[in-house]
Amino acid sequence: MTVAIGGLGAIGAHLARALDAGVEGLRLTAIAARDQEKARRLIAGFRSTPLLVDLRGLAEHADIVVEAAPAAVFEQMAEAAIGRGRIFIPSSVGALLPRMHLVARARETGARIVVPTGALLGLDAVRAAAEGKVESVTIETRKPPRGLEGAPYLVENNIDLLGITTPRLVFKGNAFDAARGFPANVNVAAALALAGIGPERTMVEIWGDPGVSRNTHTIRVEAAAARLTMTIENVPSEENPRTGKITPLSILACLRGLTSTLKVGS
């Protein structure tokens, strides 16, 4: 299957290199990036040079379109891929929550939207539990203050975290509101909400914590089938502290699962 990647930051550049190095059943055919010169430098040494196109053009050249770009361009990438009936893999999962009309559009065109696990753990268990009765799902996210810098919710409420010396709770609410206020920070919460009981019932706490060096997520699920408590500490990417190093690896694993003869996990 052919793959196109939109965005060559901490996620997209890693994926592009991995696909060019060789992944059975997959071939990188096109990329799009805001910084064209940076993109040319990246692909200069590739074994097979992908096309350099604009965001909307990605869907013309691949079976699978991976979104690894800023959330601001999410919709135009998604609409182009879904309109052509492609498999669309979003990394900005939080941007999907207020745009569920895209799911209805995918039903019309035969497209698929495949949400990768990302920085989350236990997603299979949450999905399984959600087949039965679930009382509650909560996620507590703690990030170094720098990792929350620039979030719209903080800007709108004049919240400055860079000088804090103790943990500070900056948001408490449901996943839908969290996605609007922290579009670059709550992809884990968005994936959890989609896998479980929905964004209105999935509750989110976001902390700025100068005592942590890793993006830390603690998930608690109360369900008829099981009680789940899970914590993951993700190492932030050097290129973008809002993104964990595990995120591009998760998308790569998701891509492998689309073509693999043996697929582990539901």
N, C-alpha and C positions, 0 to 999 in steps of 0.2 A: 504494500500500500504506500502511496505517496503522501508526504507530510509537508505542510507549510507552517512557518512560525512567524507570528506577528510580535515584534519587540525583541531586542537583543540586549536586554539588561542582565541582571543576575540570573534570571531563569532562562530566557531565550538563548543567550550565548552558550550556556552550559548544554542545553538540549541540542543546539546546532552542532556543536563539536562532537557530542556523543553519537548523533545520527550519522555524521560524516565518517566517524571512526568505524561505524558498522553495527547495525542492529538488524538481526535476521527478520526478514519480512517487511522492512521499512526502508524508505528512501527519501531523503530530504530534497525537495524540488524547488522551493521558493521561500524567501524571507522578506520581511518588511521591517524597516526601522526608521525612526525619526532622524537619526544621525547617519546619513548615507555614507559618509566617508569612513566612519567607524565600522559600518557594515562591510564595506569593501575590504578594509584591512582584515577583518575577522575571517572572511571567506577566501582571502588571497591564497592561503596555503591548503585549502580543502582538496581532497582527492577528487571530488565531483562538485563543481561549482553550481550552487543553486541560483535561480533567477532572483534578481533584486526588483521587487515590485512595490506598489502601494498597498495599503491595508485591505482595500476592497478587492484588489486583484489576486490576493492569496487564494481565494476559493476557486479561481479559474484554473489553478495549476496543481491542485492536490485533492486527494480523497479525505484527508484529515487536516483541519485547521486548528492550530494551537494558539490560544490567546495568551501572550506573556507581556502585554503592553500596559501602559497606565490606564486606570479605570475610566478615564475620560473618553477613551476611544473604544470602549468595550462594545457599545451598541452597534457602531458601524461595522466592526469586524464580525460580530455575531449575526447581524442581519444578512450580510453578504454570504457567509458560510451556510447559514440555515436556508436562505433563499435558493441556493444551488443544491440543497439536499446533502450537504457534506456532514461528516462527523466533526462536531465542534467541541474542543476541549478547553474550558476556561480556567485560567489561573486566578483571575479576579472574580472568585465565586460570589463575593459579597455584592458585586454589581449585578448578579443574576436575580437576586431576591426581589428588587422592585421592578423587574422586567420579565415576569413570568408569562407575559404574552408571547415571548419567544418560544416557550414550550408548545403553546398552541400552534404557532407558526410551523414548528418542526413537525408536528403531526400532519400538517397539510402538505409539506414538501418531501416528507420521508427522511428528513435529517435526524441526527441523533445528537443530544447534548450529553456528554460523558464528563461528570465531575470527578476529578482526581481526589484521592485521599488528602493530598497536601501534607500539612504539618500535623494532621490529626492521627490519633491511634484509636483502635477499637471500633472503626466505622462499621465493619461487618457485624459486630455484636450489637451495635445500636440499630442497624437496619433489621437484624433478626428480631430484636426485642420489639421494634415498632410494628411487626406483623401481629403482635398481640396488644394488650392494654399497657399503656405507659402513663404513669402518674406525673412525672416531671423529668425535665432535662435541663441541667444548668452547666455553664462553662465559665470558669474564672481564668482570665488571661492576665498575666503579669509580664510587663516588658520594661527593659531599661528606658528611662525617660526619652533618650534620643530616638528610640524606636517608634515613639508615638508622635514625634515632632511633625507639625504641619497638618494634623488631622482636622478636618472641618469642624468637628464638635469642639475641639480645644480652641480653635481660632474664634469661633462664634461666641464662645463663653469666656474669652480672655483668660484661659487657663495656661499658665506657664509652668512646665514641669522641670526645666533644665536645672533649676537651682535647689530642688527638693533634696532633703537628706533622709526622709523616712517614706515608707510606702504611702501612696495616696490613691484612694478610689476616685476615679474620674468619671465613670459611667456605670449605671445600673439600669437595666431595662431589657426589652426583648431583642431578639436577633435582627428583626427587621429595622428597628431604630438604630441598633448598633452599626448595621451595614451602611446606613445613611451618614452617620456621624464619623465613622472610622473606615472608609472604603478600602484603605490599604492595609488594615490591621485585623480584620475580622473574617478573613476567608475561612479560617477554621470553624468559627461559629456558624457561618453560612452553610458550610458543608454538613455540619452536625444537624442543623435545622432541617435541611433537605432530606437527610437520611432518616431523621426521626419524626418528631411531632409537629414540624412546621415552624416558621420564623416567629409567629405570634406567641407561641407557648414555650419556645426555647429561651431561657433567661440567661443573660450575659452580664458579667462584671468585668470591667477593664481597669487595671491598676498600673500606674506608673511607679516602678519600684527600683530605686537606685541600688538596692542590695542584690539584684539579680543581673547576671551577665548573659543569660539565655532567655529567649522567648518561651515562657512557661505557661502551659495550658492544663487545667485540671477540670475534668469532666465527671459529672455525677448524674447517673440515670437511675430512677426508681421505676421499675416495671414489674408486671405480673410474672414474667419469666426469669428475671434476674435483677440484681442490684449491682451496678457497675460504678467503680471509682477508678479513674485513670489519670495519670499525670505524665506529660511529656515535656522535656526541656530541649528546645531546638536551638542549635548554634546559629546566631545571626550571620547572614552573608556579609562579607567584607564590602561588596559593592553596594549593598542596600540593607541597612540594619532592620528594615521592616519585613524583610524576607528571610526565612530560615534556609539554611543550606540543604535541608531535606526536601524542600519544595520541588526543585527541578528533578531530583531523583525520583520523587513520587510520580511526576508527570511522565518521566521516562518509563517507569514501571507500568503505568497506565497504558502507554503506547505499546509496550511489549505484550500486554494482555489482550490487545485487539487482534494480534496475529499469532499468538503462541498456541501450540498444540496442546500444551498442558497449562491450565490457568488455575492458580490456587487462590481461594477466597471467593465469596459469593458476589 
